[in-house]
Amino acid sequence: MLNHNTFAQMHRLKSELERVFGSDLTNNGCPQIHPKVNVWEDLDCFLIEAELPGVNLDDLEIHVHQGTQLSIKGERKGIEDPAITWVRNERFVGDFARTLKLGCSVDAEGVQANLRNGVLAIRLPKTAAHKPHKIEIETGV
Amino acid sequence: MTTSASNIQQQPFVASYPRDQGPTAARFDCWKTDTTIVLSGDFPGIKSDQFSIEFHDQVLTITAEHDPSHGFRKALKSEFAPKSLERSFRIHEEIHADGIKATYDNAVLTVVLPIVQPIAPRQIPVSSS
C-alpha cells in the first residue's frame, strides 16, 4: 500500500541515483549536474531562481539565446587539501548547466541577475509585444 | 536525527543522501585534520543571522529559519521550496566547546570543532641524593 513513507523512500532513492551517476534523471539522463530552479511569471517579466550554494561569480555564466532561452552554466570547485581526511561527502562539486525555454520572448538587454546567499535570481523583462496593453475607453458624447 | 561524524571511513567518496533526515536536512561535507573536525554545509537562501548553532552532550545541532522573499504571482516551475533546515551531528571525539567557530559565506556554513589533544607523556627525572 502506498503511503507517505513510500514516497519519501522513492525520493531518497532518486536523490542517491542522481548523486552516484551525477545526472538529473528528470532531464533525459544528461551527464551534467542540473541545478534546481524555480520559475515565476508576472505581468511584465519572468523571475528565475537557481540554487547555487558555494558557487563564485567568476565561475558562473548566464546567456539569453534569441530572446527565448536562458542558459545557466558554471562550476562549483571542491576542496583539495592533502592534509585532510574525508569523513562524509554529500555535496556536489564540478560542472553544472541548465537551459530553460521561456514562454515568450524577453528583452535580453534588460535582464538583471544577482547572486545572494547561494541563490541566483534572474529577472527577465518581457518584450513589449508580450506585455499587457491597457485599452483606453472612450466615452460617447 | 543525528549522524556520526567521526571515526568513519577515510576514503573521499560520495556518500548516500542522509537517509534518516528527510528533505529538510541540509547537505554537509565532513572532514578531519590532526586537530579539528570540520563540518561544512549548504544553506541556500539563508541569511547569516538566521542560524542557531548549539553544542550539547556531544551533539552539534544546526538550525536555520528561512523567510519567503518575493511576491511574484504565478509559479511556472517549482523545484526547490524555501524552507527551514536542520541537521544534528553526534561527535565521538572530545571537543573544546569554547573553541568552536562558525563562519558563513556564499550560502556555505563551516563549523570548526577543535579536538582536545591528549597530554603527551612526561618523563620524570630522578635525582640522586
Boltz contact constraints between the chains, C-beta under 6 A:
constraints:
  - contact:
      token1: [A, 12]
      token2: [B, 17]
      max_distance: 6.0
  - contact:
      token1: [A, 15]
      token2: [B, 17]
      max_distance: 6.0
  - contact:
      token1: [A, 16]
      token2: [B, 16]
      max_distance: 6.0
  - contact:
      token1: [A, 16]
      token2: [B, 17]
      max_distance: 6.0
  - contact:
      token1: [A, 19]
      token2: [B, 14]
      max_distance: 6.0
  - contact:
      token1: [A, 36]
      token2: [B, 79]
      max_distance: 6.0
  - contact:
      token1: [A, 36]
      token2: [B, 80]
      max_distance: 6.0
  - contact:
      token1: [A, 37]
      token2: [B, 79]
      max_distance: 6.0
  - contact:
      token1: [A, 38]
      token2: [B, 78]
      max_distance: 6.0
  - contact:
      token1: [A, 39]
      token2: [B, 76]
      max_distance: 6.0
  - contact:
      token1: [A, 39]
      token2: [B, 77]
      max_distance: 6.0
  - contact:
      token1: [A, 40]
      token2: [B, 72]
      max_distance: 6.0
  - contact:
      token1: [A, 40]
      token2: [B, 75]
      max_distance: 6.0
  - contact:
      token1: [A, 41]
      token2: [B, 74]
      max_distance: 6.0
  - contact:
      token1: [A, 41]
      token2: [B, 76]
      max_distance: 6.0
  - contact:
      token1: [A, 42]
      token2: [B, 72]
      max_distance: 6.0
  - contact:
      token1: [A, 42]
      token2: [B, 73]
      max_distance: 6.0
  - contact:
      token1: [A, 47]
      token2: [B, 72]
      max_distance: 6.0
  - contact:
      token1: [A, 51]
      token2: [B, 44]
      max_distance: 6.0
  - contact:
      token1: [A, 51]
      token2: [B, 80]
      max_distance: 6.0
  - contact:
      token1: [A, 53]
      token2: [B, 42]
      max_distance: 6.0
  - contact:
      token1: [A, 53]
      token2: [B, 44]
      max_distance: 6.0
  - contact:
      token1: [A, 53]
      token2: [B, 107]
      max_distance: 6.0
  - contact:
      token1: [A, 53]
      token2: [B, 108]
      max_distance: 6.0
  - contact:
      token1: [A, 54]
      token2: [B, 106]
      max_distance: 6.0
  - contact:
      token1: [A, 54]
      token2: [B, 108]
      max_distance: 6.0
  - contact:
      token1: [A, 83]
      token2: [B, 33]
      max_distance: 6.0
  - contact:
      token1: [A, 84]
      token2: [B, 31]
      max_distance: 6.0
  - contact:
      token1: [A, 84]
      token2: [B, 33]
      max_distance: 6.0
  - contact:
      token1: [A, 85]
      token2: [B, 10]
      max_distance: 6.0
  - contact:
      token1: [A, 85]
      token2: [B, 32]
      max_distance: 6.0
  - contact:
      token1: [A, 86]
      token2: [B, 12]
      max_distance: 6.0
  - contact:
      token1: [A, 86]
      token2: [B, 31]
      max_distance: 6.0
  - contact:
      token1: [A, 87]
      token2: [B, 8]
      max_distance: 6.0
  - contact:
      token1: [A, 87]
      token2: [B, 30]
      max_distance: 6.0
  - contact:
      token1: [A, 87]
      token2: [B, 31]
      max_distance: 6.0
  - contact:
      token1: [A, 87]
      token2: [B, 32]
      max_distance: 6.0
  - contact:
      token1: [A, 88]
      token2: [B, 15]
      max_distance: 6.0
  - contact:
      token1: [A, 88]
      token2: [B, 30]
      max_distance: 6.0
  - contact:
      token1: [A, 89]
      token2: [B, 14]
      max_distance: 6.0
  - contact:
      token1: [A, 89]
      token2: [B, 15]
      max_distance: 6.0
  - contact:
      token1: [A, 89]
      token2: [B, 29]
      max_distance: 6.0
  - contact:
      token1: [A, 90]
      token2: [B, 15]
      max_distance: 6.0
  - contact:
      token1: [A, 90]
      token2: [B, 27]
      max_distance: 6.0
  - contact:
      token1: [A, 90]
      token2: [B, 28]
      max_distance: 6.0
  - contact:
      token1: [A, 91]
      token2: [B, 27]
      max_distance: 6.0
  - contact:
      token1: [A, 91]
      token2: [B, 29]
      max_distance: 6.0
  - contact:
      token1: [A, 91]
      token2: [B, 42]
      max_distance: 6.0
  - contact:
      token1: [A, 117]
      token2: [B, 45]
      max_distance: 6.0
  - contact:
      token1: [A, 117]
      token2: [B, 107]
      max_distance: 6.0
  - contact:
      token1: [A, 118]
      token2: [B, 44]
      max_distance: 6.0
  - contact:
      token1: [A, 118]
      token2: [B, 107]
      max_distance: 6.0
  - contact:
      token1: [A, 119]
      token2: [B, 44]
      max_distance: 6.0
  - contact:
      token1: [A, 119]
      token2: [B, 45]
      max_distance: 6.0
